Amino acid sequence: MKADNDNRPQGAAVRFVVQPRLVPGAKAARRLHLTLTEFEAKRAALHRHGFPIPCPVVGHFDLVAIDTWLDRMSGLGAEQLAATDPASLVAERLAAIG
């Protein structure tokens, strides 16, 4: 039985799943395969290495920013992607042979 003060949408009322981009610290920690306690203990060091700060308004972390940071830390940043672009690669090779 539905309570009078329960305003949550029921199954049929939800039309599609929304994947949030901003997530609380526990989910940001999970993205790094850390517990929240481990994440909080390493947070200052993570920020020193460029880990994104939480949104100043809602206090949540941006998953896209976290993934971009992870790509950079792994050497998959924009610089590397541009270097492997086929047109850039051809131009570099043509320049090398004169």
N, C-alpha and C positions, 0 to 999 in steps of 0.2 A: 504494500500500500504506500502511495506517495504522500509524504508529509506536506502540509500546507506551505512551509517555509523552504521547501526544497525546489529551487529554481534552476537546477542543473538541467541541461538538455537531455532528453531521453534518446535512446538508440536511433529512432527514425528521424529525430529532429537534427541530428548531426549529418551534414551532407558530405563533408570530406574531412580528412585528417589534416591538421595544420602541424607542420614541423617547425617548432620555434627556432629562431636563429639566436636569440638571447637566452642563455640558460644560467641557472644558479650555480654556485661554486661546486656543489656536489656533482653536477653533470659535467662541468668543465674538468673536474678532477678525473671523472670516469673516462673522458676523452683521452686523457694522458695515462690511463690505466693505473691511477692512484686512488687511494681512499681519500676522503675529505681531510682527514687528519694529516696524511702524508702531503697532500696538496698545500694545506695551510702552512706546514712546516717548511716547505720548499718554495713558497710563493715569492718571498723577497728575492731569492736567487733566480727564480724564473723571470721575474720582472727585470732584474739586472741583465738578463740575456735577451731582453726584448719581448718577453711574453706579454700579450695584450692586457691592458688594465680593464677592469669592469666598467660598464656604462655608468657615468656619474649620476644619471637620473634614476635608473632602476636597480643598479648594483649587480647586474647580470653580465656574463661573459659572452662575447660574440663568437659563435662556432666557426664562422668563415675566417675571422681574424686568427683564431687558434690554428685552423688548418693551414692558413697562409704562413704563420710563424713556423709550424712544423715542417712545411715544405722548405722554407729558407734554412732551417736548422739541418735538414737532410741534404742540402745542396740542390734542391729542386726549385729554387727561386726563379724569378722572371729572367734574370741574367742567363741562367742555364737554359731555360726554355727558348730564349731568343737565339742562343748559340746553336741549338739543334733544329732551328727552323730551316726547312729545305732551301728556301730562296737565299737565306743568309749563308748557308753552307756552300751553295754553288758560287755565290759572289766571292766568298773567301777563297775558294779553290781557284777560281779564275784569276783573282788578284795575285795569288801565290805563284801562278805560272807565267804571269806577265802578259 
